[in-house]
Amino acid sequence: MAALLARAQALPLASELLIRCSFPEPSTPLDCAVSGGADSVALAVLAAAHGNPITLWHVDHGLRHNSSAEARVVESLATEIGAMFESRRVHLDNGPNLEARARTARYEVLPRGVLTGHTADDQAETMLINLLRGASSSGLSGMRSDPSRPLLSLRRSETLALCAALDITPIVDEMNDDSRFLRVRVRKELLPLINDIAARDIVPVLVRQADLLRQDDDLLNSLAAEIDPTDALEISRAPLALARRAIRNWLTEEHPPDLATVDRVLEVARGDTPGCDIGGNRQVRRTAQRLRIESITT
């Protein structure tokens, strides 16, 4: 057995953290996205300590001068915990929406169902970011707890503590201190301010609120699923919250439509206008009490 893995399995802190993780049964093979930061390192170590055969996947975005060296750090970690290692490189240019483009590029080369090291702190940040962007209850419910996010009940301070207990020096991503990015400002400025105003650690409160909103969101989705969004009469007579949700679910491709688009479709359903633009070179038209999506021809 690799020495680091043996130390982790004998470490009381690792055992305590594993109780709050949601890894599948031991011996289930897992793919883990590992950047070398504390959260992803903890993900890899805890998965291995749990008894899962794992493959560490590192994605080099080419955005930092030492990015190739970071891949070697993750490869060394894989060797120390008896894991397999895979590395991929993607090309990104600096510019707008860098975080979103990097995330998209990363998931394009990672295997389906790859595990990530998102923690409760990430959940709280996501909820606040979505609030600032005007998200609906779906966005405010944050990330769903599913098999791909086994660390959502852990805190970032705990992943750092695990690394320290195992004498692992995690990679520090300089982009995590770059105030150009909204998430960095939420983490470094907004959350500390809210903590100060509330005189408490607000992360558990936000995580609990996200859980409650997710339960409400699931119920509303189940009710909205009973409504035919293409039936103009049915959608017009439905309660507004459910009508909007049914239309939003109908129109969603990669991203959900904004409220203004949903309300324009409602106007079509009510007969206030014969059709409307919904973006993506598409429109919704009404014929004989039915709504349909059409491509806009030029």
C-alpha positions as CSV (number, residue, x, y, z in Angstrom):
1,M,0.0,0.0,0.0
2,A,1.3,3.5,-0.9
3,A,2.7,5.2,2.2
4,L,0.5,8.3,2.0
5,L,-2.6,6.2,1.6
6,A,-1.7,4.2,4.7
7,R,-1.2,7.4,6.7
8,A,-4.5,8.7,5.6
9,Q,-6.4,5.6,6.5
10,A,-4.8,5.7,10.0
11,L,-5.6,9.4,10.5
12,P,-8.6,10.1,12.8
13,L,-9.4,13.3,10.9
14,A,-9.8,11.4,7.7
15,S,-12.1,8.9,9.3
16,E,-14.2,11.8,10.8
17,L,-14.5,13.5,7.4
18,L,-15.3,10.3,5.5
19,I,-18.4,9.9,7.7
20,R,-19.8,13.1,6.2
21,C,-18.8,12.3,2.6
22,S,-21.1,10.6,0.1
23,F,-18.7,8.3,-1.7
24,P,-20.2,5.1,-3.4
25,E,-19.5,1.7,-2.0
26,P,-15.8,0.8,-1.6
27,S,-14.3,-0.9,-4.6
28,T,-16.4,1.2,-7.0
29,P,-14.0,2.7,-9.5
30,L,-14.0,6.5,-9.5
31,D,-12.7,9.4,-11.7
32,C,-11.7,12.4,-9.7
33,A,-10.9,15.9,-11.1
34,V,-7.8,17.1,-9.3
35,S,-6.2,20.5,-9.8
36,G,-3.8,20.1,-6.9
37,G,-5.7,22.5,-4.7
38,A,-6.7,21.5,-1.1
39,D,-10.3,20.6,-2.0
40,S,-9.4,18.3,-4.9
41,V,-6.5,16.8,-3.1
42,A,-8.8,16.0,-0.1
43,L,-11.2,14.5,-2.6
44,A,-8.5,12.2,-4.0
45,V,-7.1,11.2,-0.6
46,L,-10.5,10.5,1.0
47,A,-11.7,8.5,-2.0
48,A,-8.6,6.3,-1.9
49,A,-8.9,6.0,1.9
50,H,-12.5,4.9,1.5
51,G,-11.3,2.0,-0.6
52,N,-12.3,3.1,-4.1
53,P,-10.0,2.5,-7.0
54,I,-9.5,5.9,-8.5
55,T,-8.1,7.8,-11.5
56,L,-6.9,11.4,-11.0
57,W,-7.7,13.6,-13.9
58,H,-5.8,16.9,-14.2
59,V,-6.7,19.5,-16.8
60,D,-4.0,22.0,-17.8
61,H,-5.7,25.2,-19.0
62,G,-2.4,26.8,-20.0
63,L,-3.3,30.0,-18.2
64,R,-0.3,30.0,-15.8
65,H,3.4,29.8,-16.5
66,N,3.8,26.8,-14.2
67,S,0.7,24.9,-15.2
68,S,2.7,21.9,-16.6
69,A,4.5,21.5,-13.3
70,E,1.1,21.3,-11.5
71,A,0.3,18.3,-13.6
72,R,3.4,16.6,-12.3
73,V,2.4,17.4,-8.7
74,V,-1.0,15.7,-9.2
75,E,0.7,12.7,-10.9
76,S,3.0,12.4,-7.9
77,L,0.0,12.4,-5.6
78,A,-1.6,9.7,-7.7
79,T,1.5,7.5,-7.2
80,E,1.5,8.2,-3.4
81,I,-2.1,7.0,-3.0
82,G,-2.0,4.2,-5.5
83,A,-4.2,5.8,-8.1
84,M,-4.1,6.0,-11.9
85,F,-3.4,9.3,-13.5
86,E,-4.6,11.1,-16.7
87,S,-3.7,14.5,-17.9
88,R,-5.4,16.7,-20.5
89,R,-4.6,20.1,-22.0
90,V,-7.0,22.6,-23.3
91,H,-6.4,26.0,-25.0
92,L,-8.0,29.1,-23.7
93,D,-7.4,32.8,-24.5
94,N,-7.7,35.5,-21.9
95,G,-10.9,37.5,-22.3
96,P,-14.5,37.8,-21.1
97,N,-16.2,35.0,-19.3
98,L,-12.9,33.2,-18.6
99,E,-14.2,31.3,-15.7
100,A,-17.2,30.0,-17.6
101,R,-15.1,29.1,-20.7
102,A,-12.5,27.3,-18.6
103,R,-15.2,25.3,-16.9
104,T,-16.8,24.3,-20.2
105,A,-13.5,23.4,-21.7
106,R,-12.6,21.3,-18.6
107,Y,-15.7,19.3,-18.6
108,E,-15.4,18.6,-22.4
109,V,-12.2,16.6,-21.7
110,L,-13.1,15.1,-18.3
111,P,-15.0,11.7,-18.2
112,R,-18.7,11.7,-17.7
113,G,-19.7,11.6,-14.0
114,V,-16.2,12.8,-12.8
115,L,-16.1,13.6,-9.1
116,T,-15.3,17.2,-8.0
117,G,-14.1,18.6,-4.7
118,H,-16.9,21.2,-4.2
119,T,-17.5,22.0,-0.5
120,A,-20.1,23.7,1.6
121,D,-18.2,27.0,1.1
122,D,-18.5,26.6,-2.7
123,Q,-22.3,26.0,-2.2
124,A,-22.7,29.2,-0.2
125,E,-20.7,31.1,-2.8
126,T,-22.8,29.7,-5.6
127,M,-26.0,30.7,-3.9
128,L,-24.8,34.3,-3.5
129,I,-23.5,34.5,-7.0
130,N,-26.9,33.3,-8.4
131,L,-28.7,35.7,-6.2
132,L,-26.6,38.6,-7.6
133,R,-27.4,37.4,-11.1
134,G,-31.2,37.4,-10.4
135,A,-31.6,33.6,-10.4
136,S,-34.9,31.9,-9.6
137,S,-35.4,29.4,-6.9
138,S,-33.6,26.8,-9.1
139,G,-30.4,28.9,-9.0
140,L,-30.8,29.8,-5.4
141,S,-31.0,26.1,-4.4
142,G,-27.3,25.9,-5.4
143,M,-25.6,22.7,-6.4
144,R,-27.4,19.4,-5.9
145,S,-25.9,16.8,-3.7
146,D,-25.2,13.9,-6.0
147,P,-22.6,11.2,-6.5
148,S,-20.3,13.7,-8.3
149,R,-20.0,16.0,-5.3
150,P,-19.2,13.8,-2.3
151,L,-17.6,16.6,-0.2
152,L,-20.5,19.1,-0.2
153,S,-20.9,18.6,3.6
154,L,-17.3,19.5,4.3
155,R,-15.8,22.9,4.8
156,R,-12.8,24.3,3.0
157,S,-11.0,24.7,6.3
158,E,-11.3,21.0,6.8
159,T,-9.8,20.1,3.4
160,L,-6.9,22.4,4.3
161,A,-6.6,20.7,7.7
162,L,-6.5,17.3,6.1
163,C,-3.7,18.4,3.8
164,A,-1.8,19.9,6.7
165,A,-2.2,16.7,8.8
166,L,-0.7,14.7,5.9
167,D,2.1,17.2,5.2
168,I,0.7,17.9,1.7
169,T,1.3,21.4,0.3
170,P,-1.6,22.1,-2.0
171,I,-1.2,24.1,-5.1
172,V,-2.4,27.7,-4.7
173,D,-4.2,28.9,-7.8
174,E,-3.4,32.6,-8.3
175,M,-6.7,33.1,-10.1
176,N,-8.4,32.5,-6.7
177,D,-7.1,35.9,-5.7
178,D,-7.9,37.7,-8.9
179,S,-10.7,40.3,-8.2
180,R,-11.7,40.3,-11.9
181,F,-13.7,37.2,-11.1
182,L,-17.1,37.5,-9.4
183,R,-16.6,34.3,-7.3
184,V,-13.3,35.7,-5.9
185,R,-15.0,38.9,-4.8
186,V,-17.9,37.0,-3.2
187,R,-15.4,34.8,-1.4
188,K,-12.9,37.5,-0.3
189,E,-15.2,40.5,0.2
190,L,-19.0,39.7,0.3
191,L,-18.9,36.6,2.6
192,P,-16.6,38.2,5.2
193,L,-18.8,41.3,5.2
194,I,-22.0,39.3,5.7
195,N,-20.3,37.3,8.5
196,D,-19.3,40.5,10.2
197,I,-22.9,42.0,9.9
198,A,-24.5,38.7,11.1
199,A,-21.8,38.2,13.8
200,R,-21.7,34.5,12.8
201,D,-20.4,32.1,10.2
202,I,-23.1,32.5,7.5
203,V,-22.0,29.5,5.3
204,P,-24.1,26.9,7.3
205,V,-27.1,29.3,7.1
206,L,-26.8,29.7,3.3
207,V,-26.3,25.9,2.8
208,R,-29.5,25.2,4.9
209,Q,-31.4,27.8,2.9
210,A,-30.3,26.3,-0.3
211,D,-31.5,22.9,0.9
212,L,-34.9,24.3,1.8
213,L,-35.2,26.1,-1.6
214,R,-34.2,22.9,-3.4
215,Q,-37.1,21.0,-1.7
216,D,-39.5,23.7,-2.7
217,D,-38.1,23.8,-6.2
218,D,-38.5,20.0,-6.6
219,L,-42.1,20.2,-5.6
220,L,-42.9,23.0,-8.0
221,N,-41.1,21.2,-10.8
222,S,-43.2,18.1,-10.2
223,L,-46.4,20.2,-10.3
224,A,-45.2,22.1,-13.4
225,A,-44.5,18.8,-15.1
226,E,-48.2,18.1,-15.1
227,I,-48.9,21.1,-17.3
228,D,-48.6,20.9,-21.1
229,P,-46.6,24.1,-22.0
230,T,-47.7,23.8,-25.6
231,D,-51.4,24.0,-24.7
232,A,-52.1,27.7,-24.8
233,L,-55.4,27.4,-22.9
234,E,-53.9,25.2,-20.1
235,I,-50.8,27.4,-19.7
236,S,-52.9,30.5,-19.5
237,R,-55.2,29.2,-16.8
238,A,-52.4,27.7,-14.7
239,P,-51.2,29.5,-11.6
240,L,-48.6,32.0,-12.7
241,A,-45.7,30.4,-10.8
242,L,-46.4,27.0,-12.3
243,A,-47.0,28.4,-15.8
244,R,-43.7,30.2,-15.8
245,R,-41.9,27.1,-14.6
246,A,-43.5,24.9,-17.2
247,I,-42.5,27.3,-20.0
248,R,-39.0,27.7,-18.6
249,N,-38.5,24.0,-18.5
250,W,-39.9,23.7,-22.1
251,L,-37.6,26.4,-23.5
252,T,-34.4,25.3,-21.6
253,E,-31.6,23.9,-23.8
254,E,-28.2,24.6,-22.3
255,H,-29.3,27.5,-20.2
256,P,-32.8,28.5,-18.9
257,P,-34.5,31.6,-20.5
258,D,-34.8,34.8,-18.5
259,L,-38.0,36.0,-16.9
260,A,-38.7,38.5,-19.7
261,T,-38.6,35.7,-22.3
262,V,-40.9,33.5,-20.3
263,D,-43.4,36.3,-19.9
264,R,-43.3,37.0,-23.6
265,V,-44.3,33.4,-24.2
266,L,-47.1,33.8,-21.7
267,E,-48.4,36.7,-23.7
268,V,-48.4,34.5,-26.8
269,A,-50.4,31.8,-24.9
270,R,-52.9,34.4,-23.8
271,G,-53.4,35.6,-27.3
272,D,-52.0,39.1,-26.7
273,T,-49.5,38.6,-29.6
274,P,-49.2,35.9,-32.3
275,G,-45.5,35.1,-31.5
276,C,-42.3,36.2,-29.9
277,D,-38.5,35.9,-30.1
278,I,-37.0,33.5,-27.5
279,G,-33.3,33.9,-28.5
280,G,-31.1,31.4,-30.2
281,N,-32.6,32.3,-33.6
282,R,-35.9,30.8,-32.4
283,Q,-39.4,32.0,-31.8
284,V,-42.6,30.8,-30.2
285,R,-45.8,31.0,-32.4
286,R,-49.4,30.1,-31.6
287,T,-51.8,28.3,-33.9
288,A,-55.1,26.8,-33.0
289,Q,-54.4,27.0,-29.3
290,R,-51.1,25.3,-29.6
291,L,-47.6,26.8,-29.0
292,R,-44.7,25.7,-31.1
293,I,-41.0,26.6,-31.3
294,E,-39.9,27.6,-34.8
295,S,-36.5,28.6,-36.3
296,I,-36.3,32.2,-37.5
297,T,-35.5,32.3,-41.1
298,T,-33.8,35.3,-42.7
